[in-house]
Amino acid sequence: MAYMAGLRIRSVVRWGLITISFLFFILVALALVVASAAALLYESKRRAADRRIDNLKTLYIGIAYVLLAVVSLVYFAVRRRDVQRKLGGIPRMHIATRQGDVPKSVHKYIANEYLRSAAILYASQPANGHQDGWGDPGTEYAGVRFRRAILDSVVQVDEAARTIVPRLQPIRPHARVLHHLRALAPLIPVDESGGSCLRRYDAIVEFAKYGKREMALEEYVEGIKAAEEVVRVSYVPCVSR
């Protein structure tokens, strides 16, 4: 509503400025015409022997300005007609938005067609489709490509790591995450088997880069959880300090 009100106000201001500028131009033109007529009459009086304005000369001047006004009005009317004719030939799009814009039968037909199209669109949306490497429709992972999402998460993990290692080298496309974030290794806890969230995340990223098959949902979830653990470890030292 505020956006539409702003557009309406700008439209009113624009047309107001156009109208004011047009009226100003008309007034300036009339002032110049009157000034030129007065100058001619003054010159005629100055050149007269008895310093009086000759009625015949005044008539000539008046006829000249009447002809000027007639020619100007005719030219204005012709130009207005031509412009309206050219603008009328331009097709204009009319969109019926309210019931009063079109007859009731037409409005009812448009409403029914809109509802039918909406129902067809809703029914045609995939619900049970499955494609390897993508989240299933209707789930929280719908529209997510697992391989791309894992690779994009590397940037977020790198930004989090720079909060405690500001001088971390720029990450390279072919560099392993385990090697790139080796400065964080002492801060990351290791489980009983000797693994860590950093190692799991590195393995998932390498699979996303070079794996021949598409990534499964379980592998994607494991990679995202490992990335979140690495990010959490990166922010904890900053909070403690």
C-alpha positions in Angstrom: 0.0 0.0 0.0 2.8 2.4 0.9 4.5 1.7 -2.5 1.3 2.3 -4.4 0.7 5.5 -2.5 4.2 6.7 -3.3 3.6 5.9 -7.0 0.4 7.9 -6.9 2.0 10.9 -5.2 4.9 10.9 -7.8 2.4 10.7 -10.6 0.4 13.7 -9.2 3.6 15.7 -8.7 4.9 14.9 -12.2 1.6 15.9 -13.9 1.5 19.0 -11.7 5.0 20.1 -12.8 4.1 19.5 -16.4 0.9 21.6 -16.1 2.7 24.4 -14.3 5.5 24.5 -16.8 3.1 24.5 -19.8 1.1 27.4 -18.2 4.3 29.3 -17.6 5.4 28.8 -21.2 2.0 30.2 -22.4 2.2 33.2 -20.1 5.7 34.0 -21.3 4.6 33.7 -24.9 1.7 36.0 -24.3 3.9 38.5 -22.5 6.3 38.5 -25.4 3.5 39.0 -27.9 2.0 41.9 -25.9 5.4 43.4 -25.5 6.2 43.3 -29.2 2.8 44.8 -30.0 3.4 47.6 -27.5 6.8 48.2 -29.0 5.4 48.5 -32.5 2.7 50.9 -31.4 5.3 53.0 -29.5 7.6 53.0 -32.6 4.7 54.1 -34.8 3.8 56.9 -32.4 7.5 58.0 -32.2 7.9 58.2 -35.9 4.6 60.1 -36.4 5.0 63.8 -37.1 2.3 64.8 -34.5 3.4 62.1 -32.1 0.0 60.4 -32.5 -0.8 56.8 -33.4 -2.3 56.5 -36.8 -5.6 54.6 -36.7 -4.7 52.8 -40.0 -1.3 51.7 -38.7 -3.0 50.5 -35.5 -5.4 48.5 -37.5 -2.6 46.9 -39.5 -0.8 45.9 -36.4 -4.0 44.5 -34.9 -4.7 42.5 -38.0 -1.2 41.1 -38.0 -1.5 39.9 -34.5 -4.9 38.4 -35.1 -3.5 36.5 -38.0 -0.7 35.3 -35.8 -3.1 34.1 -33.2 -5.3 32.3 -35.8 -2.3 30.6 -37.4 -1.0 29.6 -34.0 -4.3 28.1 -33.0 -4.7 26.2 -36.3 -1.2 24.8 -36.0 -1.8 23.8 -32.4 -5.1 22.0 -33.4 -3.4 20.2 -36.3 -0.5 19.1 -34.2 -2.9 17.9 -31.4 -4.9 15.9 -33.9 -1.8 14.3 -35.4 -0.4 13.4 -32.0 -3.7 11.9 -30.8 -4.0 9.9 -34.0 -0.5 8.5 -33.6 -1.0 7.7 -29.9 -4.3 6.1 -30.6 -2.6 3.7 -33.0 -0.4 2.4 -30.2 -1.9 -0.8 -28.6 -2.5 -0.3 -24.9 -2.7 -3.2 -22.5 -5.8 -3.1 -20.2 -5.8 -5.5 -17.2 -9.1 -5.9 -15.5 -8.5 -5.9 -11.8 -11.9 -5.3 -10.4 -15.4 -6.5 -11.1 -16.5 -3.1 -12.3 -13.8 -3.0 -15.0 -15.5 -5.6 -17.2 -19.0 -7.0 -17.5 -20.1 -9.6 -14.8 -20.0 -12.5 -17.2 -16.5 -11.6 -18.4 -15.3 -11.2 -14.8 -16.8 -14.5 -13.8 -15.1 -16.2 -16.8 -11.8 -14.7 -15.9 -12.1 -15.8 -12.3 -13.0 -19.3 -13.2 -10.1 -19.6 -15.7 -7.7 -18.3 -13.0 -8.9 -20.8 -10.5 -8.6 -23.6 -13.0 -5.1 -22.6 -14.0 -4.1 -22.4 -10.3 -5.5 -25.9 -9.7 -3.7 -27.3 -12.7 -0.4 -25.6 -11.6 -0.8 -27.0 -8.1 -1.6 -30.5 -9.3 1.3 -30.6 -11.8 3.9 -29.8 -9.1 6.1 -32.9 -8.4 5.4 -34.5 -5.1 7.0 -38.0 -5.2 9.7 -37.5 -7.7 13.3 -38.4 -7.0 16.5 -37.4 -8.7 19.9 -38.5 -7.5 21.9 -35.7 -5.9 18.9 -33.5 -5.3 16.5 -33.1 -2.4 13.1 -34.7 -2.8 10.1 -32.4 -3.4 8.0 -31.8 -0.4 10.9 -32.2 2.0 13.1 -29.6 3.8 15.8 -30.3 1.2 13.6 -29.7 -1.8 15.5 -27.9 -4.6 18.9 -28.4 -2.9 21.7 -30.0 -5.0 23.8 -31.8 -2.5 27.1 -31.6 -4.3 26.8 -27.8 -4.9 25.6 -27.1 -1.4 28.6 -28.9 0.2 31.1 -27.0 -2.0 29.4 -23.7 -1.2 29.7 -24.4 2.5 33.5 -24.4 2.2 33.4 -20.6 1.9 31.4 -20.3 5.1 33.7 -22.6 7.0 36.7 -20.6 5.7 35.2 -17.3 6.9 34.5 -18.8 10.3 38.1 -20.1 10.6 39.5 -16.6 9.8 37.9 -15.3 13.0 40.7 -17.1 15.0 43.3 -17.4 12.2 43.1 -14.0 10.4 46.2 -14.7 8.4 44.9 -17.9 6.9 46.0 -18.4 3.3 43.3 -17.9 0.6 41.6 -21.2 -0.1 42.4 -22.8 -3.5 40.0 -24.8 -5.5 42.1 -28.0 -5.5 43.4 -27.7 -1.9 42.0 -30.1 0.6 40.0 -28.7 3.5 42.0 -30.7 6.0 45.3 -29.1 4.8 43.8 -25.7 4.5 42.4 -25.7 8.0 45.3 -27.5 9.6 45.7 -24.6 12.0 42.4 -25.5 13.6 43.3 -29.2 14.2 44.5 -28.6 17.8 41.2 -27.0 18.7 39.0 -29.8 17.2 38.2 -32.7 19.5 39.1 -36.2 18.3 36.8 -39.2 19.0 37.9 -42.7 20.1 38.5 -43.9 16.5 40.9 -41.0 15.8 38.4 -39.2 13.6 37.1 -35.6 13.9 34.5 -33.4 12.4 37.2 -31.8 10.3 38.3 -35.1 8.8 34.7 -36.1 8.1 34.0 -32.8 6.4 37.2 -33.1 4.4 36.1 -36.5 3.1 32.7 -35.2 2.2 34.1 -32.2 0.3 36.5 -34.4 -1.6 33.7 -36.7 -2.6 31.6 -33.7 -3.7 34.6 -32.6 -5.9 35.6 -35.9 -7.5 32.9 -38.5 -6.7 31.7 -40.4 -9.8 28.2 -40.9 -8.4 25.8 -38.4 -7.0 25.8 -37.6 -3.3 23.1 -39.3 -1.2 21.0 -37.4 1.4 22.7 -39.1 4.3 26.1 -38.0 3.0 24.9 -34.5 2.5 23.5 -34.3 6.0 26.7 -35.7 7.5 28.7 -33.1 5.6 26.5 -30.2 6.7 26.7 -31.4 10.4 30.5 -31.7 10.2 30.7 -28.2 8.7 28.5 -26.8 11.5 30.8 -28.5 14.1 33.8 -26.9 12.5 32.2 -23.5 12.5 31.1 -23.9 16.1 34.7 -24.8 17.1 35.9 -21.7 15.3 33.6 -19.3 17.1 33.9 -20.8 20.6 37.5 -19.5 21.2 36.4 -16.0 20.1 33.6 -16.1 22.6 35.8 -17.3 25.4 38.3 -14.6 24.8 
